[in-house]
Amino acid sequence: MILAEHVSYSYGGGGQSVSDLSFRIGKGEFAAILGENGAGKTTTVKLIDGLLKPTEGRMTVNGLDTAKTKVSERARQVGFLFQNPDRQICRNTVRDEIAFGLRAVWGKKEKDRIDERVGELLDLFTFTGDEEPFSLSRGQRQQVALASTLAVKPAVLILDEPTTGLDYRECTRIMEFIRTLNEKEGTTVVMVCHDMEVVLDYARRALVMAGGRLLADGPVREIFRDEVLMERASLLPPQIIRIGGRLGGTFAEADDAETLASLVADEAERRRGA
């Protein structure tokens, strides 16, 4: 679905923001791009979306070269949820916001089809459609932005820090919805995220970046258990991974609180029996 071949990009002023990136992301994967601030994560997803064009190398999405494809064509393939929904919302009602991209991609003559799709999304996100977006909470505005992004059913969904500013309930609602899209509809998800707990809970693959280069690429749990890699990337693994690692042995394999608690209980029972 996504192919990067020796991709580099420079904003100018000396030095490259990302350098010699090569990776493949298959259809239906849920991948997270990790790294400290300035590692090149957002630049990478903008290159995937075609908002930026490689200064070297080639980036393709579903077989389309992002440097040669029109914005209208890319919009059918890739949906991009910004970190700040207020930079994405541009209409006066939720209904018009969701319909905005559909009118641009499908054309205004498809009114009945557009109305049907808008209605589906309003029901899904429990909006009436008449709400004024900027009167809603931060979490609700993020849901409006997500609904408008998903309107044209993109094959790839890019999330740039989707949980920033959300409380636990809002975060869980959005991420569970995205998980359903990924698992039930086969949407390919690429997420930039600083919250390692969210990455552990939802992503299955992690690409780790530092200094504009790709350091590692592999299953999330294996990446988090590599202490040397985490230190090189200036990342702190999720707390459950750190606790299990300090306990050692079978505990180090635990990647959720329930499993770790069960292992601890089993060990306590074994010691009582001994």
Order of alpha helices (4+ residues) and beta strands (2+ residues): beta-beta-beta-alpha-beta-beta-alpha-beta-alpha-alpha-alpha-beta-alpha-beta-alpha-beta-beta-alpha-alpha-alpha-alpha
